[in-house]
Amino acid sequence: MIAGLIQARTGSQRCKNKMLRDFGNTNLISLALEKFSVSSKSFNLYFAAHEEELLRIGENFECNKIKRDESSAKGERIEVVMNYLQQIPEDYVMFINACCPFLTLDTLEKAIHCFKENNALSMTAVVKTHTWYYFQDGRPVNFLDPTNLNTKSTEPLYAVTHAFHIFNKKRFLENHYFWAHGENDPYFFEIPDKEAIDIDTELEFQIAESLYAREQNQITMRISEKLSKIKMFIMDVDGVLTDAGMYYSATGDEMKKFNTRDGMGLKLLRKSGIKQAIITGENTQIVKDRARKLKIDEVHLGIDNKIAVLESLLSKYSLAPDEVAYIGDDINDLAIFDKVGIACSVSDALDDVKQKADYVTKAKGGEGAVREVCEILLKYHNQTG
């Protein structure tokens, strides 16, 4: 197993406070931790930071936390900065750059597979370039034909992107280098140009944020026609309305943590005329009480066959399947995904669930995911209603 390491500090000079400032209704650190803290078979995730505001963000995600000392957060000598690597037991470390907002988990896992398959000593992310490079005095760096002005015909060179690097921890701590700059050391892993976008300046931040916001809007636009038809919103409970945690009082009574913002979202949805339902395998008094407080129209507890309940609701309210939205988080929700108009997944759901969903929330279950879907449904309901 490889250690995936995200480092963070607040002292960026060229782009002030870039880690913490608003980036498309989130921030760069939260975005990276949200993407890469999901269960991965390829690496264990670590988050290293010194400042308390960064460490507090890290507490919201499932990853190993490392508190850096102050010297390691100020860009001082490399042996001081990297001493905390000794807290990581894995032999190989993958530095993951949180300032590359379009880098994907799929790319990282493919890179690690390639790294292992080729028995590489080190690896770095690169992009291929076809252009001419010169030294300052005008001498060409790469071969060019002075009679040919077509740069695309130039033999490609590879630019390091800083999206991620993989290296041997022991070799690094002993010799203070990631790779030996020899053949296949580092081994190149080519990534898409978009995933190589690395925010280092104010202009780069603005361009990346604009692209990110446009992509997020395109996700909802892609399903906008479906969203405008929704007349009923059905929810699972554990992992959706709650954080899937198991809590017990001192006397052994079971407790659950719900989210107040979800409740307000459902209240607004009810006022708009969209029916609400809960279909869950849970059958506890806590869920009954919460559903009653939220004034949920239909509450079905202890259910094994969710599709049968769905079909009864369609009949009762004279609804077509494409007039129903559903949100879930686990494999028992997959069957119903095929029977509704919009299938939603919370961000910390199983990968199979997220891949099949029409929409994956930015928020985790129990942390505002239901509110997020409510707001999208309201937006399109109000446009058509």
N, C-alpha and C positions, 0 to 999 in steps of 0.2 A: 504493500500500500504506500502511496505517495502522500505527503503532506501538502495540501493546498493552503497557501499563506497569503492573506490580504493584510497589508500594512496601511496604516493611516496616520496622518498628522494634520494639524491645522495651519501650519506655517508656510503655506504656498506663497511664493513671492510674485510670480507672474500672473496668477489668477487667484485673487484673494478669497480665502475661505471656500474654495471650490468643493471641498468634501462635504460641507454641511449646508451650503446655501440651497435654495429651492431649485430643483431640476425636474421639471415636468410633474409637479405635485409630489415629488419624493426628493431624495438627495443621492449623490453618487455612492456613498457608503451603504445606505439602506438598499439601494438598487442592486449593488454587487452582492451583499450578504443575502438578500432575498433570493437571487438567482442561484447562488452557489451553496447555500446552506441546506438545500434539499438533499435527500439521501442519495449519495453517489457511491457506486461500487468501485470507483477509480481512485478517490482520494478522500482523506479526512481534512475538514476545513478548520483552519486556525485564523483568528483575528487578533492582530497585535496593534495596540494603541497606547498612548500615554495620557492624553487629555481626557478628563472625565466625561465631557459631552460626547466624545466618540465611544468611550467604553459603555455609556448608557445606551447608545444605539445598538451596540453589540449584544447587550442583554436581551434584546427582542428576538434574537435569532439563535437557532441551534448550531453552535460551533464552539470550538475550544477557544477560550479567551487567554491572551497573554498580555500582561501589563508591562509595557516597555518602560525603562527608566528614562529620565529626562534627557540624558545625553544621546540616547538612541533615537530620539524624536527631533533632534536638531541638526541632522546631517553632518555629524562629526566623523572622526576617523572610522574606517570600515570595521576594524576589529572591535571597537566599542559598540558601534551600531548593531553588529550582528551577533553579539554574545548571547542574546536571548534565544538564538536558534538552538542552543543546547537544551532548551526546554522542550524541544520537539523530538520525539523518539524515532520518527521515521528516518530512513537512510537517505531518501531523496525528497527534495522540496521543490514545489512549483510556486514561484512568485506569481500572483494574479493581480493585475493592475486594475484597481477600482476606477481609474480615470478613463477606462475604455468601456463606455456604457453599452456598447452593442456586442461585446464579447459574449458568447453563449456557452452554456454548460455542455451542449453537444460538441462544440469545437474542442473544449478542454478534454473531454473524455476520449475523443478521437485522437487527440495529440498524445495523451498518455498511452493509449493502445499502440500507437505508432512508435513511441519511445521504447516501450517494452519489447515490441515485436522485432525491433532493430538492435536491441541490446545497446542502446545509445548511452554514452557517458553524460551527455548534457543535451539540451534542446532549447531552441528559441523560436518564437513566432516571427515569421517574415512575410513580406509581400513582394511580388515580382514586379520589377520596373523595366521598361523599355525606353531608355532615354540616353542622352549623352551627358557625361560628367567630365569636368575639367578641373585641373589645378588652377590656382590663382594666376599663374603666369601664362595660362592659355594652353598648356600641354594637355592632351586628352587622357582621361583616366581609363576609359574603355575604348576599344577599337572603333573607329568610324571611317567610313568612306567619304572623302570630301566631295565626291561627285554625287552623293546620295543624301538628300535632305530628309529622308523618311526615317524618323527615330524608331518606328515600330519594327524595322528590320534589324535593329541593333541586338546583339546577343544579350539576353536578360541578365540583370544584376538583381540581388536580393537585399532588401532593406529590413533591418531589424525594427520591429514595431513596439517593443516593450509591453505588448499585451500580456505575455507570460514568458517565463524562463523556467526551465527545469534543470536542477543541478544536484551533484552529490554533496551532501551536507558536510561530511568529514573532509573531503578534499577542499571544500571552500573554507572551512574553519582553519585548516592547516596551512593553506597556501594563499588564501584571500583572492581567489579567482573562481568565476563560474565555470569557465571552460578554458581549454589550452590553446584555442585558435589554431587547431590542427584539422586534418581531414575528418569531417563529420563530428567535430568537437568544437562548436556545437552542431548538432543535427538540425537541419532546417525543417520547420513545419509551416507550410504556406497556409495563410488564413485569408478569408474574404476581406476586400478593401474596407468595407464598412466596419467590420469588427476590429480593424486596426486603428480606427479613429481614437486618438489619445488626447485628452483635454489637458493642455498645458498653458494656454493663454486665454485671455478674456474673449477674443474673437472665436477661438475654437469652442469655448464653453457655449457661446450664443448659437453657433452653427449646430452643434451637437444637440442642444436642448430643443432647437426648432425642429430638427429632424426627428428627434424622439417624440415630441408632442404630435407631429404630423402622423407618425406611425401609430401612436395610440389612438388618434382620432380615426385613422383608417380602419382599425380593428372594429370599432363600433359602427362605422359607416358600412363596412362589409356586411354586417348583419342588421342594418338599420330597418330594412323592409320587414324582417322577421320581428324585430323589437316592437314595431308599430302595431303588430297584431295581438300582442300579449294582453290577456284578460285575467289570468290567474298565475300566481307565483307560488311554487311549492318548494319547501325547504326540508332538508335533513336537519338533524339537531347536533349530535356530537361531531365536532370538527368543523361545523358550519356556524351554527348559532353559539357554540361553545368552542374553546380552544383544544378540545379533545383530552384535556387533563383530567386526572382523577384526584379529587380533593376530599378530605375527610376531616370532620371536626374532632375535637378532643374526646368526644364521646363515641366516635366511630360513625357518625351520621355522614352520608354521602352529600357532597356539595358540588355545584357546577358554577362556572364563571361565564356569565352572559355579558353582552356589550350594550351599553346604554344607547350608543349611536345607532346600532341596528334597530333598536326599539323605535327610535324616532323615525327612521327610514320607513319602517313598516307602517307606522301611524300615517305618514304622508301618503304612502301607497294606498292605504285603505280609504283615505279621503278622496283619492283620485278615482276610486271605483274599481280598482284591481283587487280581485279576490286573493286570499292568502290561505295556504294550507301547510300543515306539517305532516309528513309521512316518515316515521322513524321506527326502528327496531327497539328503541328505548321505551320503557314503560314505567316511569317513575313519577312520584308526586311533584318533584321539582319541575319537571318538564310540563306537567299539567298546569301547575301554578303559573309558570312563565307564559304559557300559551294563553291562559285566561287573562293575565294582565295585559298582554299584547292584543287581546281581542281577535285572535286568529279565527278565521271563518270555519276552517275544517282542521280537526286535530285527530290524527290516527296514530296511535301508539302500539308498540309491540307487533309491528307489521313485518312479516317475512316476504310476502309477495306484494311489492310496491306497485307493480304494473296493474294488478287487480284493483287496487284502491284508485289508481289513476283513472282507469276505465270507468269506475263508478262515478268519479267526480266529473268526468267528461259528460256522462249521461245525465247526471243530476243538474248540471249548470248549462247543458246544451252547448258545450264547447267542442271545437275541433282540436286535435292534438297540437296544431301549430299556433294555437292561442294560449299555450301554457309554457311558462319558463320554469326551470328546475335548477337547484343548486345543490351539489353534493361534494364529497371528498374521498370516497373509498370505492372499492371494487363492487360493492353491492349497489352502487348507484349507476353503474355502467349500463345495465339493461334498460333503465328508464330513460337514459340519454337518447336512445333511438326512438322514443315514443313521444317526444315533446318538440315544440318549435325551437326553443332556445335551451341549450344545456350549458350550465355554468359550473365552474370549478373554483374552489378557493386556491390561493397561491401555494399553500403547503400541502396540497392533496398529493396522492400517489401520481407518479409520472403517467401511468396509463390513463388515469382520469383526466389529467390536464391535456394530454394529447388528443383526447376525444371531445373535449369541450369546445363549444363555440366561443366562449369567453372565459378567460382566466383572470380572476381578480388580482389586483396589486396587493390587497390586504390578505392576511391570514385568517383562518377560521377563528371566530370569537374575537377578532380584532378589527371589525368594521367591514368584513367581506360582504355581508348581507346588505349593509347600508350602501355600499358601492354599487351593487346590482340594482337596488331600489332606485338610486339616483339616475341610473341609465334608463331603467324602465319608465321612470317619471318623465325624463327628458323626451323620449319618443312618444309616450302616451299623450303628453301635453301638446306636442306638435300636431298630432292627428286628431286629438279629442276636442 
